[in-house]
């Protein structure tokens, strides 16, 4: 299996990074090939809605020349796309949202002259790994719903979310339970891909 991980937290050693570490370790242990992108280290402009991407319905493309290009190539090659980011204001942080917006136009070819154009990421799987401050059912629910609708619109298969909470900054975030959840989530995604294949 090949996975593209979009990491979207400004904190290199924050909660999301701590949760992602055992998840990625488990993927590597199970032979998954991983492309990793820290979008806070990239130059990724917001979508301009110029529709230049719609001129070629045969390939995933975007006319903006920046660091989004290798991310799009990785997403196109991947079996599984993982967005690992904290919840900011019930949604994704700005750099992650830029990736989401750019990818939807670059891969879905029904915004231009052909309303029946192909969805080039169709059939790929997408999972979320996220952290939040509120209880998960109130902190990550709207973000998850947004991404479920995104998947449906793009023909992606939504395969689940691992969300963990830190109640306050005085308590430690990671513990054995959260690490176990991260490893179990990675194994479940890999097992599902093997069954799917």
TORPA-4810 file (N, C-alpha, C, O; in nm, 3 decimals):
<nodes>
NODE_1_0.084_-0.119_0.000_0.000_0.000_0.000_0.088_0.124_0.000_0.196_0.126_0.058_X
NODE_2_0.041_0.226_-0.065_0.110_0.355_-0.067_0.020_0.460_-0.004_-0.098_0.471_-0.039_X
NODE_3_0.077_0.537_0.088_-0.001_0.639_0.158_0.062_0.776_0.141_0.185_0.789_0.139_X
NODE_4_-0.022_0.877_0.128_0.022_1.016_0.128_-0.030_1.080_0.256_-0.150_1.084_0.280_X
NODE_5_0.062_1.129_0.338_0.023_1.192_0.464_0.042_1.343_0.453_0.152_1.391_0.427_X
NODE_6_-0.067_1.414_0.472_-0.066_1.560_0.473_-0.067_1.604_0.620_-0.168_1.591_0.688_X
NODE_7_0.047_1.655_0.667_0.058_1.697_0.807_0.036_1.847_0.814_0.104_1.924_0.746_X
NODE_8_-0.059_1.890_0.895_-0.097_2.030_0.897_-0.107_2.093_1.033_-0.211_2.146_1.070_X
NODE_9_0.002_2.087_1.109_0.006_2.158_1.236_0.130_2.246_1.240_0.237_2.203_1.196_X
NODE_10_0.117_2.369_1.292_0.235_2.454_1.302_0.332_2.408_1.411_0.447_2.453_1.415_X
NODE_11_0.288_2.319_1.497_0.372_2.270_1.606_0.439_2.140_1.566_0.373_2.039_1.541_X
NODE_12_0.571_2.144_1.560_0.647_2.025_1.517_0.643_1.915_1.622_0.657_1.797_1.589_X
NODE_13_0.623_1.953_1.748_0.620_1.855_1.856_0.493_1.868_1.938_0.493_1.844_2.059_X
NODE_14_0.386_1.904_1.872_0.257_1.920_1.939_0.179_1.790_1.947_0.232_1.682_1.922_X
NODE_15_0.053_1.802_1.982_-0.033_1.685_2.002_-0.051_1.603_1.875_-0.045_1.480_1.878_X
NODE_16_-0.072_1.671_1.763_-0.094_1.598_1.638_0.031_1.521_1.598_0.022_1.406_1.553_X
NODE_17_0.147_1.583_1.614_0.273_1.514_1.584_0.292_1.394_1.676_0.339_1.289_1.632_X
NODE_18_0.257_1.409_1.802_0.272_1.299_1.899_0.181_1.183_1.863_0.220_1.067_1.878_X
NODE_19_0.061_1.212_1.818_-0.034_1.106_1.779_0.006_1.042_1.647_-0.013_0.922_1.626_X
NODE_20_0.062_1.123_1.558_0.101_1.072_1.426_0.222_0.980_1.433_0.233_0.887_1.353_X
NODE_21_0.313_1.004_1.528_0.438_0.926_1.534_0.413_0.775_1.546_0.468_0.701_1.465_X
NODE_22_0.336_0.726_1.643_0.313_0.581_1.649_0.229_0.530_1.532_0.244_0.416_1.489_X
NODE_23_0.142_0.615_1.479_0.063_0.578_1.362_0.155_0.551_1.243_0.142_0.449_1.176_X
NODE_24_0.248_0.643_1.218_0.342_0.625_1.106_0.436_0.507_1.132_0.468_0.432_1.040_X
NODE_25_0.478_0.492_1.256_0.565_0.379_1.290_0.497_0.247_1.257_0.559_0.155_1.204_X
NODE_26_0.369_0.239_1.288_0.294_0.116_1.260_0.278_0.094_1.110_0.287_-0.020_1.063_X
NODE_27_0.256_0.201_1.034_0.249_0.186_0.888_0.380_0.132_0.834_0.380_0.039_0.753_X
NODE_28_0.491_0.190_0.878_0.623_0.144_0.831_0.646_-0.002_0.868_0.697_-0.080_0.787_X
NODE_29_0.609_-0.039_0.990_0.627_-0.179_1.034_0.549_-0.276_0.946_0.588_-0.392_0.930_X
NODE_30_0.439_-0.228_0.891_0.355_-0.314_0.807_0.383_-0.297_0.658_0.303_-0.338_0.574_X
NODE_31_0.498_-0.237_0.627_0.544_-0.231_0.488_0.474_-0.128_0.401_0.480_-0.138_0.278_X
NODE_32_0.407_-0.031_0.461_0.339_0.072_0.383_0.440_0.177_0.337_0.520_0.226_0.417_X
NODE_33_0.436_0.210_0.210_0.520_0.317_0.155_0.452_0.451_0.184_0.335_0.471_0.149_X
NODE_34_0.525_0.542_0.248_0.465_0.667_0.295_0.533_0.789_0.234_0.656_0.801_0.241_X
NODE_35_0.455_0.878_0.176_0.500_1.012_0.140_0.446_1.106_0.248_0.328_1.101_0.282_X
NODE_36_0.533_1.191_0.301_0.496_1.279_0.412_0.520_1.424_0.372_0.628_1.460_0.325_X
NODE_37_0.418_1.506_0.392_0.428_1.648_0.358_0.384_1.732_0.477_0.271_1.723_0.524_X
NODE_38_0.476_1.815_0.527_0.443_1.912_0.631_0.404_2.041_0.560_0.491_2.114_0.513_X
NODE_39_0.275_2.069_0.553_0.230_2.181_0.470_0.262_2.317_0.531_0.254_2.419_0.461_X
NODE_40_0.298_2.321_0.658_0.343_2.448_0.715_0.485_2.483_0.671_0.530_2.596_0.691_X
NODE_41_0.554_2.388_0.610_0.687_2.414_0.556_0.683_2.439_0.405_0.787_2.458_0.342_X
NODE_42_0.565_2.438_0.349_0.550_2.451_0.204_0.488_2.586_0.167_0.422_2.651_0.248_X
NODE_43_0.512_2.624_0.044_0.446_2.742_-0.013_0.326_2.691_-0.094_0.343_2.638_-0.204_X
NODE_44_0.208_2.706_-0.039_0.086_2.657_-0.105_-0.015_2.771_-0.106_-0.071_2.808_-0.003_X
NODE_45_-0.038_2.824_-0.223_-0.134_2.934_-0.238_-0.276_2.880_-0.230_-0.300_2.761_-0.251_X
NODE_46_-0.368_2.967_-0.199_-0.508_2.928_-0.202_-0.557_2.913_-0.345_-0.499_2.971_-0.438_X
NODE_47_-0.661_2.835_-0.364_-0.719_2.817_-0.497_-0.771_2.951_-0.548_-0.834_3.026_-0.473_X
NODE_48_-0.745_2.980_-0.675_-0.789_3.105_-0.737_-0.919_3.091_-0.815_-0.971_3.188_-0.869_X
NODE_49_-0.970_2.969_-0.822_-1.091_2.941_-0.900_-1.077_2.991_-1.043_-1.174_3.039_-1.102_X
NODE_50_-0.956_2.978_-1.098_-0.931_3.025_-1.235_-0.977_2.924_-1.340_-0.991_2.958_-1.457_X
NODE_51_-1.001_2.799_-1.296_-1.045_2.687_-1.381_-0.942_2.644_-1.485_-0.975_2.572_-1.579_X
NODE_52_-0.817_2.688_-1.468_-0.711_2.641_-1.557_-0.693_2.491_-1.548_-0.653_2.426_-1.645_X
NODE_53_-0.721_2.435_-1.432_-0.709_2.290_-1.411_-0.810_2.211_-1.492_-0.793_2.091_-1.513_X
NODE_54_-0.915_2.276_-1.537_-1.023_2.206_-1.608_-0.996_2.188_-1.757_-1.074_2.122_-1.827_X
NODE_55_-0.889_2.246_-1.806_-0.860_2.240_-1.950_-0.815_2.102_-1.995_-0.827_2.068_-2.112_X
NODE_56_-0.761_2.024_-1.903_-0.718_1.887_-1.935_-0.789_1.792_-1.841_-0.757_1.783_-1.723_X
NODE_57_-0.887_1.719_-1.895_-0.968_1.628_-1.814_-0.900_1.495_-1.789_-0.953_1.410_-1.717_X
NODE_58_-0.784_1.474_-1.848_-0.718_1.344_-1.838_-0.616_1.335_-1.725_-0.573_1.226_-1.689_X
NODE_59_-0.577_1.449_-1.669_-0.473_1.443_-1.566_-0.504_1.537_-1.450_-0.568_1.641_-1.466_X
NODE_60_-0.455_1.497_-1.333_-0.463_1.582_-1.215_-0.368_1.699_-1.238_-0.250_1.680_-1.264_X
NODE_61_-0.421_1.821_-1.230_-0.337_1.935_-1.265_-0.383_2.062_-1.196_-0.500_2.076_-1.159_X
NODE_62_-0.288_2.153_-1.180_-0.316_2.287_-1.129_-0.217_2.381_-1.194_-0.098_2.350_-1.202_X
NODE_63_-0.263_2.496_-1.240_-0.175_2.588_-1.312_-0.088_2.673_-1.219_0.004_2.741_-1.265_X
NODE_64_-0.116_2.670_-1.089_-0.035_2.746_-0.995_0.094_2.668_-0.968_0.089_2.552_-0.925_X
NODE_65_0.206_2.730_-0.994_0.336_2.663_-0.976_0.390_2.691_-0.836_0.450_2.796_-0.812_X
NODE_66_0.368_2.597_-0.747_0.419_2.609_-0.610_0.437_2.469_-0.552_0.443_2.371_-0.627_X
NODE_67_0.446_2.459_-0.421_0.475_2.329_-0.358_0.357_2.233_-0.357_0.370_2.121_-0.306_X
NODE_68_0.245_2.273_-0.411_0.131_2.182_-0.420_0.152_2.074_-0.526_0.092_1.968_-0.519_X
NODE_69_0.237_2.101_-0.623_0.255_2.007_-0.734_0.299_1.867_-0.688_0.237_1.769_-0.728_X
NODE_70_0.405_1.854_-0.607_0.442_1.719_-0.562_0.338_1.655_-0.471_0.325_1.533_-0.467_X
NODE_71_0.263_1.737_-0.398_0.157_1.682_-0.314_0.048_1.620_-0.400_0.000_1.511_-0.371_X
NODE_72_0.010_1.688_-0.506_-0.091_1.634_-0.599_-0.043_1.504_-0.661_-0.121_1.409_-0.675_X
NODE_73_0.083_1.498_-0.700_0.138_1.375_-0.760_0.134_1.260_-0.661_0.101_1.147_-0.697_X
NODE_74_0.167_1.290_-0.536_0.164_1.187_-0.434_0.021_1.140_-0.407_-0.003_1.020_-0.395_X
NODE_75_-0.072_1.233_-0.398_-0.212_1.196_-0.377_-0.263_1.111_-0.492_-0.340_1.016_-0.470_X
NODE_76_-0.221_1.144_-0.612_-0.265_1.067_-0.729_-0.210_0.925_-0.726_-0.277_0.831_-0.769_X
NODE_77_-0.088_0.909_-0.677_-0.024_0.777_-0.674_-0.066_0.694_-0.554_-0.049_0.572_-0.555_X
NODE_78_-0.120_0.758_-0.452_-0.149_0.690_-0.326_-0.276_0.605_-0.334_-0.369_0.634_-0.409_X
NODE_79_-0.277_0.500_-0.253_-0.400_0.423_-0.230_-0.480_0.486_-0.116_-0.603_0.481_-0.115_X
NODE_80_-0.407_0.547_-0.022_-0.468_0.605_0.097_-0.413_0.744_0.121_-0.291_0.764_0.123_X
NODE_81_-0.502_0.841_0.140_-0.465_0.978_0.173_-0.502_1.001_0.319_-0.615_0.977_0.360_X
NODE_82_-0.405_1.047_0.397_-0.428_1.072_0.539_-0.404_1.220_0.567_-0.297_1.273_0.536_X
NODE_83_-0.502_1.285_0.623_-0.485_1.424_0.665_-0.469_1.424_0.816_-0.561_1.390_0.890_X
NODE_84_-0.350_1.462_0.861_-0.318_1.466_1.004_-0.306_1.611_1.046_-0.206_1.677_1.016_X
NODE_85_-0.407_1.661_1.115_-0.409_1.803_1.150_-0.499_1.825_1.271_-0.594_1.750_1.293_X
NODE_86_-0.468_1.928_1.349_-0.558_1.963_1.459_-0.683_2.032_1.405_-0.686_2.078_1.291_X
NODE_87_-0.784_2.037_1.487_-0.905_2.112_1.452_-0.885_2.257_1.494_-0.855_2.286_1.610_X
NODE_88_-0.902_2.347_1.400_-0.899_2.491_1.426_-1.036_2.547_1.391_-1.077_2.540_1.275_X
NODE_89_-1.106_2.601_1.486_-1.239_2.661_1.463_-1.330_2.565_1.387_-1.394_2.602_1.289_X
NODE_90_-1.334_2.440_1.434_-1.421_2.335_1.381_-1.391_2.298_1.237_-1.477_2.243_1.168_X
NODE_91_-1.270_2.326_1.190_-1.232_2.291_1.054_-1.082_2.265_1.051_-1.018_2.249_1.155_X
NODE_92_-1.027_2.261_0.931_-0.885_2.236_0.914_-0.807_2.367_0.922_-0.861_2.472_0.885_X
NODE_93_-0.682_2.364_0.968_-0.598_2.484_0.964_-0.581_2.534_0.821_-0.595_2.458_0.725_X
NODE_94_-0.551_2.662_0.807_-0.549_2.727_0.676_-0.464_2.655_0.570_-0.512_2.639_0.458_X
NODE_95_-0.340_2.611_0.599_-0.262_2.543_0.495_-0.326_2.412_0.449_-0.317_2.376_0.332_X
NODE_96_-0.389_2.342_0.542_-0.458_2.217_0.506_-0.579_2.248_0.418_-0.605_2.178_0.320_X
NODE_97_-0.653_2.352_0.455_-0.768_2.390_0.374_-0.725_2.429_0.233_-0.797_2.401_0.137_X
NODE_98_-0.610_2.493_0.220_-0.559_2.527_0.087_-0.533_2.401_0.005_-0.565_2.396_-0.114_X
NODE_99_-0.477_2.298_0.069_-0.454_2.170_0.000_-0.587_2.108_-0.042_-0.600_2.061_-0.155_X
NODE_100_-0.683_2.108_0.048_-0.815_2.051_0.017_-0.880_2.122_-0.100_-0.932_2.058_-0.191_X
NODE_101_-0.877_2.255_-0.098_-0.939_2.333_-0.206_-0.869_2.311_-0.339_-0.934_2.294_-0.442_X
NODE_102_-0.737_2.310_-0.337_-0.662_2.291_-0.462_-0.684_2.151_-0.518_-0.697_2.133_-0.639_X
NODE_103_-0.686_2.051_-0.429_-0.700_1.913_-0.474_-0.836_1.884_-0.535_-0.847_1.806_-0.629_X
NODE_104_-0.940_1.946_-0.481_-1.074_1.918_-0.533_-1.086_1.966_-0.677_-1.144_1.897_-0.761_X
NODE_105_-1.032_2.084_-0.707_-1.039_2.134_-0.844_-0.942_2.059_-0.935_-0.976_2.028_-1.049_X
NODE_106_-0.823_2.029_-0.885_-0.722_1.962_-0.967_-0.764_1.821_-1.008_-0.725_1.773_-1.114_X
NODE_107_-0.844_1.755_-0.924_-0.879_1.615_-0.951_-1.020_1.595_-1.004_-1.049_1.493_-1.066_X
NODE_108_-1.108_1.690_-0.981_-1.246_1.677_-1.027_-1.267_1.763_-1.151_-1.255_1.885_-1.146_X
NODE_109_-1.296_1.699_-1.262_-1.298_1.769_-1.390_-1.439_1.802_-1.436_-1.470_1.794_-1.555_X
NODE_110_-1.524_1.838_-1.342_-1.661_1.874_-1.380_-1.696_2.018_-1.344_-1.813_2.051_-1.323_X
NODE_111_-1.595_2.103_-1.337_-1.618_2.244_-1.310_-1.607_2.331_-1.435_-1.647_2.447_-1.433_X
NODE_112_-1.553_2.275_-1.541_-1.532_2.352_-1.663_-1.643_2.330_-1.764_-1.762_2.337_-1.730_X
NODE_113_-1.605_2.303_-1.888_-1.702_2.287_-1.997_-1.781_2.158_-1.989_-1.893_2.150_-2.041_X
NODE_114_-1.725_2.056_-1.924_-1.791_1.925_-1.918_-1.841_1.897_-1.776_-1.761_1.859_-1.690_X
NODE_115_-1.969_1.916_-1.750_-2.022_1.890_-1.615_-2.020_1.743_-1.577_-2.049_1.707_-1.462_X
NODE_116_-1.988_1.656_-1.673_-1.983_1.512_-1.648_-1.840_1.460_-1.656_-1.818_1.341_-1.677_X
NODE_117_-1.743_1.550_-1.640_-1.603_1.509_-1.644_-1.569_1.412_-1.532_-1.646_1.395_-1.437_X
NODE_118_-1.453_1.348_-1.543_-1.417_1.245_-1.445_-1.370_1.302_-1.311_-1.325_1.416_-1.302_X
NODE_119_-1.382_1.219_-1.209_-1.322_1.246_-1.078_-1.199_1.157_-1.069_-1.210_1.035_-1.051_X
NODE_120_-1.082_1.216_-1.083_-0.959_1.138_-1.102_-0.905_1.074_-0.974_-0.818_0.988_-0.982_X
NODE_121_-0.956_1.113_-0.858_-0.919_1.046_-0.733_-1.023_0.941_-0.692_-1.016_0.886_-0.582_X
NODE_122_-1.116_0.915_-0.779_-1.225_0.822_-0.746_-1.171_0.686_-0.703_-1.083_0.629_-0.769_X
NODE_123_-1.224_0.636_-0.594_-1.185_0.505_-0.543_-1.071_0.509_-0.442_-1.050_0.411_-0.370_X
NODE_124_-0.999_0.619_-0.435_-0.895_0.629_-0.334_-0.960_0.644_-0.196_-1.074_0.690_-0.184_X
NODE_125_-0.888_0.604_-0.094_-0.940_0.611_0.042_-0.881_0.731_0.114_-0.768_0.770_0.089_X
NODE_126_-0.960_0.789_0.203_-0.914_0.904_0.281_-0.948_0.883_0.427_-1.059_0.843_0.461_X
NODE_127_-0.850_0.912_0.513_-0.869_0.900_0.658_-0.820_1.028_0.725_-0.737_1.101_0.671_X
NODE_128_-0.874_1.054_0.843_-0.836_1.171_0.922_-0.772_1.129_1.052_-0.817_1.035_1.118_X
NODE_129_-0.666_1.199_1.089_-0.606_1.185_1.221_-0.604_1.326_1.278_-0.538_1.415_1.223_X
NODE_130_-0.674_1.347_1.389_-0.690_1.484_1.436_-0.689_1.493_1.589_-0.710_1.395_1.659_X
NODE_131_-0.664_1.613_1.636_-0.666_1.642_1.779_-0.749_1.767_1.803_-0.760_1.853_1.716_X
NODE_132_-0.808_1.775_1.921_-0.893_1.890_1.952_-0.899_1.913_2.102_-0.851_1.831_2.180_X
NODE_133_-0.958_2.025_2.143_-0.968_2.059_2.283_-1.103_2.026_2.343_-1.113_1.993_2.461_X
NODE_134_-1.206_2.035_2.263_-1.340_2.000_2.309_-1.358_1.848_2.309_-1.275_1.778_2.250_X
NODE_135_-1.462_1.796_2.371_-1.493_1.654_2.352_-1.504_1.625_2.202_-1.557_1.706_2.126_X
NODE_136_-1.454_1.511_2.161_-1.444_1.479_2.019_-1.576_1.496_1.946_-1.580_1.545_1.833_X
NODE_137_-1.686_1.456_2.011_-1.816_1.462_1.943_-1.863_1.606_1.918_-1.954_1.629_1.839_X
NODE_138_-1.799_1.702_1.987_-1.833_1.843_1.963_-1.715_1.921_1.906_-1.731_2.031_1.855_X
NODE_139_-1.596_1.864_1.916_-1.477_1.932_1.868_-1.438_1.896_1.727_-1.383_1.980_1.655_X
NODE_140_-1.464_1.772_1.685_-1.419_1.727_1.553_-1.534_1.686_1.462_-1.511_1.646_1.348_X
NODE_141_-1.658_1.696_1.511_-1.772_1.646_1.433_-1.796_1.723_1.304_-1.822_1.663_1.200_X
NODE_142_-1.787_1.855_1.309_-1.813_1.934_1.188_-1.702_1.916_1.085_-1.728_1.911_0.965_X
NODE_143_-1.579_1.907_1.133_-1.466_1.881_1.044_-1.483_1.747_0.974_-1.461_1.735_0.854_X
NODE_144_-1.520_1.646_1.051_-1.540_1.514_0.992_-1.653_1.517_0.890_-1.642_1.457_0.783_X
NODE_145_-1.762_1.585_0.921_-1.874_1.592_0.827_-1.832_1.663_0.699_-1.869_1.620_0.589_X
NODE_146_-1.755_1.771_0.711_-1.704_1.840_0.593_-1.625_1.744_0.505_-1.643_1.741_0.383_X
NODE_147_-1.537_1.665_0.567_-1.452_1.576_0.489_-1.530_1.458_0.432_-1.495_1.408_0.325_X
NODE_148_-1.633_1.414_0.500_-1.720_1.310_0.442_-1.786_1.361_0.315_-1.794_1.290_0.215_X
NODE_149_-1.835_1.485_0.319_-1.899_1.543_0.201_-1.797_1.565_0.089_-1.827_1.545_-0.028_X
NODE_150_-1.677_1.606_0.128_-1.568_1.623_0.032_-1.541_1.491_-0.040_-1.529_1.487_-0.163_X
NODE_151_-1.531_1.384_0.036_-1.506_1.252_-0.022_-1.617_1.211_-0.117_-1.591_1.164_-0.228_X
NODE_152_-1.739_1.229_-0.075_-1.853_1.193_-0.159_-1.850_1.271_-0.291_-1.875_1.215_-0.397_X
NODE_153_-1.820_1.399_-0.282_-1.817_1.485_-0.400_-1.706_1.444_-0.496_-1.722_1.451_-0.618_X
NODE_154_-1.592_1.401_-0.440_-1.475_1.368_-0.522_-1.464_1.220_-0.558_-1.372_1.180_-0.628_X
NODE_155_-1.558_1.140_-0.511_-1.551_0.997_-0.540_-1.452_0.921_-0.455_-1.421_0.806_-0.483_X
NODE_156_-1.402_0.985_-0.349_-1.313_0.918_-0.255_-1.395_0.833_-0.158_-1.514_0.857_-0.138_X
NODE_157_-1.332_0.734_-0.100_-1.397_0.652_0.001_-1.347_0.698_0.139_-1.229_0.684_0.171_X
NODE_158_-1.436_0.751_0.219_-1.400_0.793_0.354_-1.391_0.669_0.442_-1.485_0.591_0.450_X
NODE_159_-1.275_0.652_0.509_-1.254_0.528_0.585_-1.238_0.551_0.735_-1.206_0.457_0.808_X
NODE_160_-1.258_0.674_0.782_-1.261_0.692_0.927_-1.171_0.801_0.980_-1.088_0.858_0.909_X
NODE_161_-1.190_0.827_1.108_-1.116_0.932_1.177_-1.068_0.882_1.313_-1.143_0.817_1.387_X
NODE_162_-0.944_0.912_1.344_-0.893_0.896_1.480_-0.883_1.036_1.537_-0.806_1.118_1.487_X
NODE_163_-0.960_1.064_1.640_-0.959_1.196_1.704_-0.932_1.178_1.853_-0.995_1.095_1.918_X
NODE_164_-0.840_1.256_1.904_-0.806_1.252_2.046_-0.809_1.393_2.103_-0.779_1.490_2.034_X
NODE_165_-0.845_1.401_2.230_-0.865_1.530_2.296_-0.762_1.555_2.404_-0.717_1.463_2.473_X
NODE_166_-0.725_1.681_2.418_-0.651_1.727_2.535_-0.741_1.825_2.609_-0.774_1.931_2.555_X
NODE_167_-0.780_1.792_2.728_-0.877_1.873_2.801_-0.823_2.011_2.836_-0.894_2.111_2.827_X
NODE_168_-0.697_2.017_2.875_-0.635_2.146_2.907_-0.484_2.131_2.897_-0.432_2.020_2.892_X
NODE_169_-0.416_2.243_2.893_-0.272_2.241_2.871_-0.192_2.194_2.993_-0.072_2.171_2.983_X
NODE_170_-0.259_2.178_3.107_-0.190_2.133_3.227_-0.171_1.982_3.230_-0.085_1.931_3.303_X
NODE_171_-0.249_1.911_3.151_-0.236_1.764_3.151_-0.154_1.720_3.030_-0.155_1.785_2.926_X
NODE_172_-0.084_1.611_3.047_-0.008_1.553_2.936_-0.105_1.500_2.831_-0.212_1.448_2.864_X
NODE_173_-0.068_1.514_2.706_-0.157_1.468_2.598_-0.141_1.318_2.574_-0.238_1.243_2.586_X
NODE_174_-0.022_1.275_2.540_-0.003_1.135_2.502_0.001_1.044_2.623_0.052_1.079_2.730_X
NODE_175_-0.055_0.926_2.603_-0.047_0.820_2.704_-0.055_0.687_2.630_-0.065_0.684_2.507_X
NODE_176_-0.050_0.579_2.703_-0.049_0.447_2.639_-0.178_0.421_2.562_-0.175_0.354_2.458_X
NODE_177_-0.289_0.472_2.610_-0.417_0.450_2.542_-0.419_0.518_2.406_-0.460_0.458_2.307_X
NODE_178_-0.374_0.644_2.401_-0.373_0.716_2.273_-0.275_0.652_2.175_-0.304_0.641_2.056_X
NODE_179_-0.160_0.609_2.227_-0.065_0.542_2.139_-0.125_0.413_2.083_-0.110_0.382_1.965_X
NODE_180_-0.193_0.339_2.170_-0.258_0.216_2.125_-0.364_0.244_2.019_-0.374_0.171_1.921_X
NODE_181_-0.441_0.349_2.040_-0.543_0.387_1.940_-0.478_0.419_1.805_-0.528_0.378_1.701_X
NODE_182_-0.366_0.492_1.808_-0.298_0.531_1.684_-0.246_0.408_1.609_-0.260_0.398_1.487_X
NODE_183_-0.188_0.316_1.683_-0.135_0.195_1.619_-0.248_0.106_1.565_-0.238_0.050_1.456_X
NODE_184_-0.355_0.095_1.642_-0.471_0.016_1.596_-0.533_0.077_1.471_-0.574_0.004_1.380_X
NODE_185_-0.541_0.209_1.465_-0.598_0.277_1.349_-0.513_0.250_1.224_-0.566_0.223_1.117_X
NODE_186_-0.381_0.258_1.240_-0.291_0.229_1.128_-0.307_0.086_1.080_-0.314_0.061_0.959_X
NODE_187_-0.312_-0.008_1.173_-0.327_-0.149_1.134_-0.461_-0.173_1.066_-0.469_-0.249_0.970_X
NODE_188_-0.566_-0.110_1.116_-0.699_-0.128_1.058_-0.703_-0.075_0.915_-0.762_-0.138_0.827_X
NODE_189_-0.642_0.040_0.892_-0.641_0.097_0.757_-0.562_0.008_0.662_-0.602_-0.011_0.547_X
NODE_190_-0.451_-0.045_0.709_-0.370_-0.133_0.626_-0.443_-0.264_0.596_-0.441_-0.312_0.483_X
NODE_191_-0.506_-0.321_0.697_-0.582_-0.446_0.678_-0.697_-0.427_0.582_-0.726_-0.514_0.499_X
NODE_192_-0.764_-0.313_0.593_-0.876_-0.285_0.503_-0.828_-0.272_0.360_-0.896_-0.316_0.268_X
NODE_193_-0.710_-0.212_0.341_-0.655_-0.199_0.207_-0.620_-0.335_0.149_-0.643_-0.361_0.031_X
NODE_194_-0.566_-0.422_0.232_-0.530_-0.556_0.185_-0.655_-0.632_0.143_-0.654_-0.704_0.043_X
NODE_195_-0.763_-0.618_0.220_-0.889_-0.683_0.182_-0.948_-0.622_0.056_-1.006_-0.691_-0.028_X
NODE_196_-0.933_-0.489_0.045_-0.986_-0.416_-0.070_-0.915_-0.458_-0.198_-0.976_-0.472_-0.304_X
NODE_197_-0.782_-0.479_-0.185_-0.701_-0.519_-0.301_-0.735_-0.661_-0.344_-0.677_-0.712_-0.439_X
</nodes>
